[in-house]
Amino acid sequence: MPRNPRLPRQQLGRATFGVVSGDWRALSPEDQDAWCLGGADPYVMSRLGRTRPIPGFHYFKRINGARAAIGLSRFNRPPAVPSFALNTTGPLAITTSPA
């Protein structure tokens, strides 16, 4: 198998990265600073489950790359962190019936 098979999905990902990179360079310094502050929020988790900050560009790319992949417009400022109400579902019980 070749090292760079140039699959359609791979090419789309590269094209999206290029567009998002250009979008980042087009942002004002104030907008870039907002992304840098947003990336420092503690809710970002690493693949190992550790909380860590990410650089502003990576945060911008994570959000806007996903939006571009599904045909949505970009965010110039980071979106608000969603808050969820307390889960009111009670404990679950598993029961089995005799066969």
Chimera marker file (.cmm) of the C-alpha trace (Angstrom):
<marker_set name="trace">
<marker id="1" x="0.000" y="0.000" z="0.000" r="1" g="1" b="0" radius="0.5"/>
<marker id="2" x="1.446" y="3.388" z="-0.904" r="1" g="1" b="0" radius="0.5"/>
<marker id="3" x="2.353" y="5.776" z="1.897" r="1" g="1" b="0" radius="0.5"/>
<marker id="4" x="0.075" y="8.485" z="0.540" r="1" g="1" b="0" radius="0.5"/>
<marker id="5" x="-2.898" y="6.777" z="-1.107" r="1" g="1" b="0" radius="0.5"/>
<marker id="6" x="-4.675" y="10.130" z="-1.714" r="1" g="1" b="0" radius="0.5"/>
<marker id="7" x="-8.061" y="8.818" z="-0.738" r="1" g="1" b="0" radius="0.5"/>
<marker id="8" x="-11.012" y="11.183" z="-1.264" r="1" g="1" b="0" radius="0.5"/>
<marker id="9" x="-11.609" y="11.504" z="2.485" r="1" g="1" b="0" radius="0.5"/>
<marker id="10" x="-7.918" y="12.241" z="3.043" r="1" g="1" b="0" radius="0.5"/>
<marker id="11" x="-7.913" y="14.877" z="0.316" r="1" g="1" b="0" radius="0.5"/>
<marker id="12" x="-11.046" y="16.494" z="1.773" r="1" g="1" b="0" radius="0.5"/>
<marker id="13" x="-9.390" y="16.670" z="5.181" r="1" g="1" b="0" radius="0.5"/>
<marker id="14" x="-6.327" y="18.338" z="3.700" r="1" g="1" b="0" radius="0.5"/>
<marker id="15" x="-8.419" y="20.819" z="1.743" r="1" g="1" b="0" radius="0.5"/>
<marker id="16" x="-10.440" y="21.655" z="4.860" r="1" g="1" b="0" radius="0.5"/>
<marker id="17" x="-7.224" y="22.166" z="6.829" r="1" g="1" b="0" radius="0.5"/>
<marker id="18" x="-5.988" y="24.563" z="4.151" r="1" g="1" b="0" radius="0.5"/>
<marker id="19" x="-9.198" y="26.579" z="4.172" r="1" g="1" b="0" radius="0.5"/>
<marker id="20" x="-9.322" y="26.744" z="7.976" r="1" g="1" b="0" radius="0.5"/>
<marker id="21" x="-5.652" y="27.777" z="8.101" r="1" g="1" b="0" radius="0.5"/>
<marker id="22" x="-6.384" y="30.628" z="5.707" r="1" g="1" b="0" radius="0.5"/>
<marker id="23" x="-9.408" y="31.609" z="7.777" r="1" g="1" b="0" radius="0.5"/>
<marker id="24" x="-7.208" y="31.778" z="10.896" r="1" g="1" b="0" radius="0.5"/>
<marker id="25" x="-4.763" y="34.127" z="9.174" r="1" g="1" b="0" radius="0.5"/>
<marker id="26" x="-7.696" y="36.350" z="8.123" r="1" g="1" b="0" radius="0.5"/>
<marker id="27" x="-8.904" y="36.804" z="11.722" r="1" g="1" b="0" radius="0.5"/>
<marker id="28" x="-8.183" y="40.017" z="13.579" r="1" g="1" b="0" radius="0.5"/>
<marker id="29" x="-5.660" y="39.829" z="16.428" r="1" g="1" b="0" radius="0.5"/>
<marker id="30" x="-8.546" y="40.291" z="18.895" r="1" g="1" b="0" radius="0.5"/>
<marker id="31" x="-10.397" y="37.284" z="17.428" r="1" g="1" b="0" radius="0.5"/>
<marker id="32" x="-7.227" y="35.173" z="17.548" r="1" g="1" b="0" radius="0.5"/>
<marker id="33" x="-6.737" y="36.156" z="21.189" r="1" g="1" b="0" radius="0.5"/>
<marker id="34" x="-10.317" y="35.081" z="21.944" r="1" g="1" b="0" radius="0.5"/>
<marker id="35" x="-9.574" y="31.624" z="20.490" r="1" g="1" b="0" radius="0.5"/>
<marker id="36" x="-6.369" y="31.412" z="22.535" r="1" g="1" b="0" radius="0.5"/>
<marker id="37" x="-8.316" y="32.183" z="25.716" r="1" g="1" b="0" radius="0.5"/>
<marker id="38" x="-11.052" y="29.720" z="24.738" r="1" g="1" b="0" radius="0.5"/>
<marker id="39" x="-8.490" y="26.970" z="24.219" r="1" g="1" b="0" radius="0.5"/>
<marker id="40" x="-7.221" y="27.461" z="27.753" r="1" g="1" b="0" radius="0.5"/>
<marker id="41" x="-10.558" y="26.370" z="29.267" r="1" g="1" b="0" radius="0.5"/>
<marker id="42" x="-10.208" y="23.216" z="31.363" r="1" g="1" b="0" radius="0.5"/>
<marker id="43" x="-12.981" y="21.273" z="29.621" r="1" g="1" b="0" radius="0.5"/>
<marker id="44" x="-10.676" y="20.251" z="26.733" r="1" g="1" b="0" radius="0.5"/>
<marker id="45" x="-9.606" y="16.651" z="27.242" r="1" g="1" b="0" radius="0.5"/>
<marker id="46" x="-6.578" y="14.897" z="25.767" r="1" g="1" b="0" radius="0.5"/>
<marker id="47" x="-6.850" y="11.423" z="24.279" r="1" g="1" b="0" radius="0.5"/>
<marker id="48" x="-5.519" y="10.081" z="27.556" r="1" g="1" b="0" radius="0.5"/>
<marker id="49" x="-8.368" y="11.711" z="29.467" r="1" g="1" b="0" radius="0.5"/>
<marker id="50" x="-6.266" y="14.498" z="30.937" r="1" g="1" b="0" radius="0.5"/>
<marker id="51" x="-7.512" y="18.077" z="31.033" r="1" g="1" b="0" radius="0.5"/>
<marker id="52" x="-5.203" y="20.392" z="29.163" r="1" g="1" b="0" radius="0.5"/>
<marker id="53" x="-5.171" y="23.703" z="27.328" r="1" g="1" b="0" radius="0.5"/>
<marker id="54" x="-4.734" y="23.738" z="23.559" r="1" g="1" b="0" radius="0.5"/>
<marker id="55" x="-3.270" y="26.508" z="21.405" r="1" g="1" b="0" radius="0.5"/>
<marker id="56" x="-5.777" y="28.939" z="19.943" r="1" g="1" b="0" radius="0.5"/>
<marker id="57" x="-5.215" y="27.806" z="16.347" r="1" g="1" b="0" radius="0.5"/>
<marker id="58" x="-5.837" y="24.177" z="17.247" r="1" g="1" b="0" radius="0.5"/>
<marker id="59" x="-9.050" y="25.119" z="19.044" r="1" g="1" b="0" radius="0.5"/>
<marker id="60" x="-10.132" y="27.202" z="16.030" r="1" g="1" b="0" radius="0.5"/>
<marker id="61" x="-9.323" y="24.311" z="13.691" r="1" g="1" b="0" radius="0.5"/>
<marker id="62" x="-11.134" y="21.762" z="15.866" r="1" g="1" b="0" radius="0.5"/>
<marker id="63" x="-14.371" y="23.765" z="15.915" r="1" g="1" b="0" radius="0.5"/>
<marker id="64" x="-14.309" y="25.248" z="12.418" r="1" g="1" b="0" radius="0.5"/>
<marker id="65" x="-12.861" y="22.176" z="10.722" r="1" g="1" b="0" radius="0.5"/>
<marker id="66" x="-15.818" y="20.146" z="11.974" r="1" g="1" b="0" radius="0.5"/>
<marker id="67" x="-18.229" y="22.874" z="10.867" r="1" g="1" b="0" radius="0.5"/>
<marker id="68" x="-16.635" y="23.051" z="7.409" r="1" g="1" b="0" radius="0.5"/>
<marker id="69" x="-16.856" y="19.275" z="7.010" r="1" g="1" b="0" radius="0.5"/>
<marker id="70" x="-20.654" y="19.451" z="7.335" r="1" g="1" b="0" radius="0.5"/>
<marker id="71" x="-21.072" y="22.604" z="5.272" r="1" g="1" b="0" radius="0.5"/>
<marker id="72" x="-21.562" y="25.178" z="8.053" r="1" g="1" b="0" radius="0.5"/>
<marker id="73" x="-20.025" y="28.640" z="8.137" r="1" g="1" b="0" radius="0.5"/>
<marker id="74" x="-17.102" y="29.397" z="10.405" r="1" g="1" b="0" radius="0.5"/>
<marker id="75" x="-17.150" y="30.988" z="13.832" r="1" g="1" b="0" radius="0.5"/>
<marker id="76" x="-14.949" y="34.083" z="14.126" r="1" g="1" b="0" radius="0.5"/>
<marker id="77" x="-15.136" y="33.859" z="17.907" r="1" g="1" b="0" radius="0.5"/>
<marker id="78" x="-15.210" y="30.686" z="20.013" r="1" g="1" b="0" radius="0.5"/>
<marker id="79" x="-18.707" y="29.462" z="20.834" r="1" g="1" b="0" radius="0.5"/>
<marker id="80" x="-20.024" y="29.588" z="24.375" r="1" g="1" b="0" radius="0.5"/>
<marker id="81" x="-19.340" y="26.491" z="26.424" r="1" g="1" b="0" radius="0.5"/>
<marker id="82" x="-22.632" y="24.611" z="26.742" r="1" g="1" b="0" radius="0.5"/>
<marker id="83" x="-24.042" y="23.988" z="30.187" r="1" g="1" b="0" radius="0.5"/>
<marker id="84" x="-26.292" y="21.069" z="30.917" r="1" g="1" b="0" radius="0.5"/>
<marker id="85" x="-28.914" y="20.677" z="33.610" r="1" g="1" b="0" radius="0.5"/>
<marker id="86" x="-28.488" y="18.068" z="36.285" r="1" g="1" b="0" radius="0.5"/>
<marker id="87" x="-29.404" y="14.610" z="35.000" r="1" g="1" b="0" radius="0.5"/>
<marker id="88" x="-32.567" y="13.634" z="36.838" r="1" g="1" b="0" radius="0.5"/>
<marker id="89" x="-32.599" y="10.032" z="35.663" r="1" g="1" b="0" radius="0.5"/>
<marker id="90" x="-32.662" y="7.717" z="38.656" r="1" g="1" b="0" radius="0.5"/>
<marker id="91" x="-30.529" y="4.623" z="39.113" r="1" g="1" b="0" radius="0.5"/>
<marker id="92" x="-31.040" y="1.826" z="36.616" r="1" g="1" b="0" radius="0.5"/>
<marker id="93" x="-31.812" y="-1.724" z="37.649" r="1" g="1" b="0" radius="0.5"/>
<marker id="94" x="-31.197" y="-4.716" z="35.451" r="1" g="1" b="0" radius="0.5"/>
<marker id="95" x="-33.474" y="-7.651" z="35.967" r="1" g="1" b="0" radius="0.5"/>
<marker id="96" x="-33.632" y="-10.961" z="34.242" r="1" g="1" b="0" radius="0.5"/>
<marker id="97" x="-36.527" y="-13.295" z="33.932" r="1" g="1" b="0" radius="0.5"/>
<marker id="98" x="-36.201" y="-17.054" z="34.030" r="1" g="1" b="0" radius="0.5"/>
<marker id="99" x="-36.014" y="-18.621" z="30.617" r="1" g="1" b="0" radius="0.5"/>
<link id1="1" id2="2" r="1" g="1" b="0" radius="0.2"/>
<link id1="2" id2="3" r="1" g="1" b="0" radius="0.2"/>
<link id1="3" id2="4" r="1" g="1" b="0" radius="0.2"/>
<link id1="4" id2="5" r="1" g="1" b="0" radius="0.2"/>
<link id1="5" id2="6" r="1" g="1" b="0" radius="0.2"/>
<link id1="6" id2="7" r="1" g="1" b="0" radius="0.2"/>
<link id1="7" id2="8" r="1" g="1" b="0" radius="0.2"/>
<link id1="8" id2="9" r="1" g="1" b="0" radius="0.2"/>
<link id1="9" id2="10" r="1" g="1" b="0" radius="0.2"/>
<link id1="10" id2="11" r="1" g="1" b="0" radius="0.2"/>
<link id1="11" id2="12" r="1" g="1" b="0" radius="0.2"/>
<link id1="12" id2="13" r="1" g="1" b="0" radius="0.2"/>
<link id1="13" id2="14" r="1" g="1" b="0" radius="0.2"/>
<link id1="14" id2="15" r="1" g="1" b="0" radius="0.2"/>
<link id1="15" id2="16" r="1" g="1" b="0" radius="0.2"/>
<link id1="16" id2="17" r="1" g="1" b="0" radius="0.2"/>
<link id1="17" id2="18" r="1" g="1" b="0" radius="0.2"/>
<link id1="18" id2="19" r="1" g="1" b="0" radius="0.2"/>
<link id1="19" id2="20" r="1" g="1" b="0" radius="0.2"/>
<link id1="20" id2="21" r="1" g="1" b="0" radius="0.2"/>
<link id1="21" id2="22" r="1" g="1" b="0" radius="0.2"/>
<link id1="22" id2="23" r="1" g="1" b="0" radius="0.2"/>
<link id1="23" id2="24" r="1" g="1" b="0" radius="0.2"/>
<link id1="24" id2="25" r="1" g="1" b="0" radius="0.2"/>
<link id1="25" id2="26" r="1" g="1" b="0" radius="0.2"/>
<link id1="26" id2="27" r="1" g="1" b="0" radius="0.2"/>
<link id1="27" id2="28" r="1" g="1" b="0" radius="0.2"/>
<link id1="28" id2="29" r="1" g="1" b="0" radius="0.2"/>
<link id1="29" id2="30" r="1" g="1" b="0" radius="0.2"/>
<link id1="30" id2="31" r="1" g="1" b="0" radius="0.2"/>
<link id1="31" id2="32" r="1" g="1" b="0" radius="0.2"/>
<link id1="32" id2="33" r="1" g="1" b="0" radius="0.2"/>
<link id1="33" id2="34" r="1" g="1" b="0" radius="0.2"/>
<link id1="34" id2="35" r="1" g="1" b="0" radius="0.2"/>
<link id1="35" id2="36" r="1" g="1" b="0" radius="0.2"/>
<link id1="36" id2="37" r="1" g="1" b="0" radius="0.2"/>
<link id1="37" id2="38" r="1" g="1" b="0" radius="0.2"/>
<link id1="38" id2="39" r="1" g="1" b="0" radius="0.2"/>
<link id1="39" id2="40" r="1" g="1" b="0" radius="0.2"/>
<link id1="40" id2="41" r="1" g="1" b="0" radius="0.2"/>
<link id1="41" id2="42" r="1" g="1" b="0" radius="0.2"/>
<link id1="42" id2="43" r="1" g="1" b="0" radius="0.2"/>
<link id1="43" id2="44" r="1" g="1" b="0" radius="0.2"/>
<link id1="44" id2="45" r="1" g="1" b="0" radius="0.2"/>
<link id1="45" id2="46" r="1" g="1" b="0" radius="0.2"/>
<link id1="46" id2="47" r="1" g="1" b="0" radius="0.2"/>
<link id1="47" id2="48" r="1" g="1" b="0" radius="0.2"/>
<link id1="48" id2="49" r="1" g="1" b="0" radius="0.2"/>
<link id1="49" id2="50" r="1" g="1" b="0" radius="0.2"/>
<link id1="50" id2="51" r="1" g="1" b="0" radius="0.2"/>
<link id1="51" id2="52" r="1" g="1" b="0" radius="0.2"/>
<link id1="52" id2="53" r="1" g="1" b="0" radius="0.2"/>
<link id1="53" id2="54" r="1" g="1" b="0" radius="0.2"/>
<link id1="54" id2="55" r="1" g="1" b="0" radius="0.2"/>
<link id1="55" id2="56" r="1" g="1" b="0" radius="0.2"/>
<link id1="56" id2="57" r="1" g="1" b="0" radius="0.2"/>
<link id1="57" id2="58" r="1" g="1" b="0" radius="0.2"/>
<link id1="58" id2="59" r="1" g="1" b="0" radius="0.2"/>
<link id1="59" id2="60" r="1" g="1" b="0" radius="0.2"/>
<link id1="60" id2="61" r="1" g="1" b="0" radius="0.2"/>
<link id1="61" id2="62" r="1" g="1" b="0" radius="0.2"/>
<link id1="62" id2="63" r="1" g="1" b="0" radius="0.2"/>
<link id1="63" id2="64" r="1" g="1" b="0" radius="0.2"/>
<link id1="64" id2="65" r="1" g="1" b="0" radius="0.2"/>
<link id1="65" id2="66" r="1" g="1" b="0" radius="0.2"/>
<link id1="66" id2="67" r="1" g="1" b="0" radius="0.2"/>
<link id1="67" id2="68" r="1" g="1" b="0" radius="0.2"/>
<link id1="68" id2="69" r="1" g="1" b="0" radius="0.2"/>
<link id1="69" id2="70" r="1" g="1" b="0" radius="0.2"/>
<link id1="70" id2="71" r="1" g="1" b="0" radius="0.2"/>
<link id1="71" id2="72" r="1" g="1" b="0" radius="0.2"/>
<link id1="72" id2="73" r="1" g="1" b="0" radius="0.2"/>
<link id1="73" id2="74" r="1" g="1" b="0" radius="0.2"/>
<link id1="74" id2="75" r="1" g="1" b="0" radius="0.2"/>
<link id1="75" id2="76" r="1" g="1" b="0" radius="0.2"/>
<link id1="76" id2="77" r="1" g="1" b="0" radius="0.2"/>
<link id1="77" id2="78" r="1" g="1" b="0" radius="0.2"/>
<link id1="78" id2="79" r="1" g="1" b="0" radius="0.2"/>
<link id1="79" id2="80" r="1" g="1" b="0" radius="0.2"/>
<link id1="80" id2="81" r="1" g="1" b="0" radius="0.2"/>
<link id1="81" id2="82" r="1" g="1" b="0" radius="0.2"/>
<link id1="82" id2="83" r="1" g="1" b="0" radius="0.2"/>
<link id1="83" id2="84" r="1" g="1" b="0" radius="0.2"/>
<link id1="84" id2="85" r="1" g="1" b="0" radius="0.2"/>
<link id1="85" id2="86" r="1" g="1" b="0" radius="0.2"/>
<link id1="86" id2="87" r="1" g="1" b="0" radius="0.2"/>
<link id1="87" id2="88" r="1" g="1" b="0" radius="0.2"/>
<link id1="88" id2="89" r="1" g="1" b="0" radius="0.2"/>
<link id1="89" id2="90" r="1" g="1" b="0" radius="0.2"/>
<link id1="90" id2="91" r="1" g="1" b="0" radius="0.2"/>
<link id1="91" id2="92" r="1" g="1" b="0" radius="0.2"/>
<link id1="92" id2="93" r="1" g="1" b="0" radius="0.2"/>
<link id1="93" id2="94" r="1" g="1" b="0" radius="0.2"/>
<link id1="94" id2="95" r="1" g="1" b="0" radius="0.2"/>
<link id1="95" id2="96" r="1" g="1" b="0" radius="0.2"/>
<link id1="96" id2="97" r="1" g="1" b="0" radius="0.2"/>
<link id1="97" id2="98" r="1" g="1" b="0" radius="0.2"/>
<link id1="98" id2="99" r="1" g="1" b="0" radius="0.2"/>
</marker_set>
